[in-house]
Amino acid sequence: MKLHSIAALAAMALSTGAAHAQATQGVSKDTITLGSIQDLSGPLAGFGKQVRLGMMLRVDEANEQGGVNGRKLDLKVEDSGYDPKKAVLAAQKLVNQDKIFMMIAHIGTAQNLAAMPVQFSKNVINFFPVTAAREMYEPFHKLKYSFAATYYDQIRLAAPKLIKEKGAKKVCTIYQDDEFGLEVMRGGEAALKSLGMEFAEKTSYKRGATDFSSQVAKMKSAECDFVILGTIIRETIGTIGEARKTGFNPTFLGSSAAYTDLIHKLGGKPMDGLYATMTVQHPYLDEASQPIRFWANKYKTKVNEDPTVFSVYGYGAVDAFIKAAQKAGTNLSTESFIKAMDTMVIPPDMFGSAEATYGPQKRLGSDLSRLSQIQEGKWKVVSDYVKP
């Protein structure tokens, strides 16, 4: 009888332990396992590598200080090659084999959308993905948390003020013929509607295009004096370079997709004057702000290369996770983390982010962005956050 009771108690303890382990996948007595999917071998490998290095820097800092409520962070990173199919495989490995607690700073819109069902089936949160797509927080899902002001809101809020400042009469757009480009174009339409205007000319290009002469000629003949760019790196440089060559010099405004040091590094002097919407600023090693300069040099010392704004995105995502996990307390679970996040107010950081707030029905921290301009080969912040 006694043996039977002991066996029954042991079985009960095992089942309780299994239930607890299942409820807190990725959380052990002394470790929190985080996962991330980056492009480390595809077209955005430069960005993916920087996000990963930024994340690693914050993880190392936290672990050196004893971790989060006594638990060390273990970050596992998989490569998607910027391919949604590979992102699904990477998510399956991280969620089902590595048993991650959370997916953090996954890069790419299509890649996130492909991976989310794998995560959500195991109650794994998608935290601060590196994409400004509305689908990162819409439709509402309790496991979605986003930090990036959308491309649509960036242009919708920033363009009207700049158009007025420049006294622009004919606003045009060139955009990539996909969801990203369309979001920028739609943001432009909303901005112009608020001013009682419409686009004087709209022109697009297929992803992967390298020649923009016909699009530039079209905008030049329409006498555009302000151009909204639904472009990323190569297309931004190609469009502006072609325009300068032909003596066409409107005001150019891009989204955060064009806010990268690669624009002025690869495009050179013709890129001076370009505006782009942004939130956190690029961390130059000789930045006037002492805290940013200190951080940038610390990063370079650790990984032996200059940081970029993508390093900041990765660093910031882990930092926000740490703040919420600390608030959730020692009994960390998906539910306790959500409860903590839903009361979070994340103050502006040294990189100048806007205050971010979350709630039971609010899964985007902030929809605000500000403007930077390339001046003498460097991005300079030229506006405060543009409020509606």
C-alpha positions, -999 to +999 in steps of 0.1 A: +000+000+000+028+023+010+048+016-022+016+022-042+011+056-025+048+066-031+045+056-068+012+076-071+029+106-055+059+103-078+037+101-109+017+132-097+050+151-092+062+141-126+030+152-143+030+185-124+066+190-133+059+182-170+029+206-170+051+233-154+079+227-180+053+229-208+039+262-195+073+277-192+091+264-223+126+280-225+127+289-188+147+268-165+160+275-129+190+294-142+184+301-180+160+318-204+164+306-239+156+331-266+155+326-304+160+348-334+159+343-371+182+366-392+193+368-428+229+358-425+235+346-461+209+364-483+203+399-497+199+415-462+228+396-447+246+429-437+215+439-417+209+405-402+245+402-390+243+436-374+210+428-356+225+396-343+256+415-330+235+442-313+215+415-296+246+396-285+261+428-269+230+433-248+228+396-238+265+397-228+259+428-207+229+413-189+248+380-182+278+399-169+254+416-144+239+383-132+211+378-158+174+385-154+161+377-119+190+353-115+186+336-149+213+339-176+201+346-212+209+320-239+203+334-275+200+310-304+201+324-339+191+307-371+196+319-407+167+323-431+186+336-461+157+360-463+136+331-476+101+326-460+104+288-465+137+287-447+122+309-420+096+283-413+123+256-409+143+278-387+112+285-365+104+248-363+140+241-351+140+270-325+105+263-312+104+225-312+140+214-307+157+244-289+125+250-270+128+288-270+108+309-246+104+338-272+112+348-308+130+381-307+139+407-335+132+383-364+140+402-396+117+405-426+080+409-432+073+377-453+096+357-430+078+367-398+044+360-414+056+325-424+071+317-390+043+331-367+020+301-370+048+277-359+054+299-328+018+306-319+009+269-320+034+266-290+024+298-273+058+315-283+056+353-284+068+372-315+087+401-299+099+433-317+104+419-352+127+440-374+101+451-400+078+481-401+048+462-415+014+466-400+009+428-399+034+427-370+007+439-347-025+437-368-048+418-367-046+418-329-030+387-314-019+384-277+015+370-288+025+399-311+045+429-299+060+454-323+082+484-319+085+498-354+064+528-365+049+515-398+060+527-432+025+539-438+025+560-406+060+573-411+052+589-444+016+598-435+028+619-405+062+632-417+055+642-453+028+670-448+051+692-427+081+688-451+059+694-482+047+727-466+082+737-455+095+732-490+065+749-506+062+718-529+035+721-556+039+688-575+045+657-553+054+624-570+064+589-559+086+561-571+079+528-553+088+491-553+059+471-568+052+450-537+037+453-502+066+474-489+065+499-517+027+501-517+026+509-480+049+538-486+028+550-515-004+547-495+012+567-467+020+593-493-016+593-505-029+598-470-004+626-464-014+644-495-051+640-488-046+658-455-032+688-476-060+686-502-035+673-528-029+642-549+002+627-565+012+645-597+029+613-609+033+578-597+058+554-611+070+519-599+096+493-605+099+456-600+120+442-571+156+437-582+155+465-609+188+483-615+179+509-641+156+538-631+161+561-660+126+558-674+110+564-640+132+595-634+124+608-669+087+604-662+090+624-629+112+650-645+087+656-673+059+660-648+080+687-631+079+671-597+095+692-570+091+666-542+095+628-545+084+602-520+107+571-522+092+536-517+128+524-522+154+505-501+192+507-507+202+501-543+170+517-557+174+549-535+209+553-547+200+545-583+170+569-584+188+599-568+220+592-588+201+592-621+181+624-611+213+643-602+229+632-635+200+647-655+198+679-635+166+669-618+168+680-581+135+677-562+133+671-525+136+634-519+120+617-489+124+580-481+111+558-453+132+541-425+140+514-452+164+540-467+177+551-433+211+533-434+247+544-436+250+523-468+232+550-487+259+576-482+287+550-481+278+535-515+261+565-531+286+592-522+281+630-526+249+628-548+231+614-517+235+647-498+201+663-492+181+631-489+156+630-461+144+598-444+120+590-416+136+572-387+133+566-349+166+556-332+196+572-348+226+557-365+255+553-340+285+570-356+318+564-337+324+602-335+288+611-327+284+643-308+263+626-281+288+611-255+266+581-245+261+571-282+298+576-289+307+555-258+283+527-269+295+527-305+331+524-294+323+496-269+305+478-298+334+482-321+359+470-295+338+439-289+330+428-325+357+447-345+334+465-368+314+497-368+278+495-355+248+505-376+212+514-369+204+477-372+228+470-343+207+494-323+175+476-333+189+443-320+203+459-289+170+477-282+149+446-287+168+426-261+169+456-237+130+458-239+127+421-233+150+424-202+129+453-188+096+433-192+111+400-180+124+417-148+090+432-142+074+398-147+094+385-117+109+352-109+079+331-120+085+339-156+060+324-181+043+335-213+013+347-193+034+366-167+054+382-194+023+394-213+008+407-180+041+427-175+043+439-211+007+451-210+016+477-184+050+487-199+060+522-205+095+521-222+111+556-219+132+571-247+168+557-248+201+572-256+195+567-294+164+590-292+136+564-295+101+577-288+084+566-256+067+533-262+036+521-243+018+488-244-016+476-232-040+447-233-052+458-267-021+479-278+006+459-295+025+487-312+047+508-289+046+540-309+035+551-343+058+582-343+089+588-364+112+618-371+133+630-399+170+628-407+189+642-436+222+633-452+244+663-448+281+661-459+280+624-460+263+617-427+228+613-413+218+643-391+186+643-371+166+674-384+132+671-367+116+660-335+089+633-335+061+644-359+028+641-341-006+638-360 
